[in-house]
Amino acid sequence: EAPTFEKPEYEAHIMENLPAGTPVLQVLATDRDLGANGQVSYGGLSG
């Protein structure tokens, strides 16, 4: 089963003077599969 995300799309606008390591976006997803198949990984795109 595919992960289910809280929102269909996420977008963040990051100010250039924001200190490195500052959280800018929270993404929430769940997966009903068990074990390794239930793990959810995230990646980001710059743009």
Steps between C-alpha positions, in 0.01 A plus 500: 500500500627850419565757774218743579606863539321754719486744204508433124783752447753683719677828427744705707645846446836542671645841582866527394619615844349203683768321708611159373315216669181700560188287441294643213239235423330211677383210287282224643433166332385162622528156346289205612757243383706322766877482550734645239211541254331737745796737527457840335795707371495864390707701257499861395540699182657840460352744261 
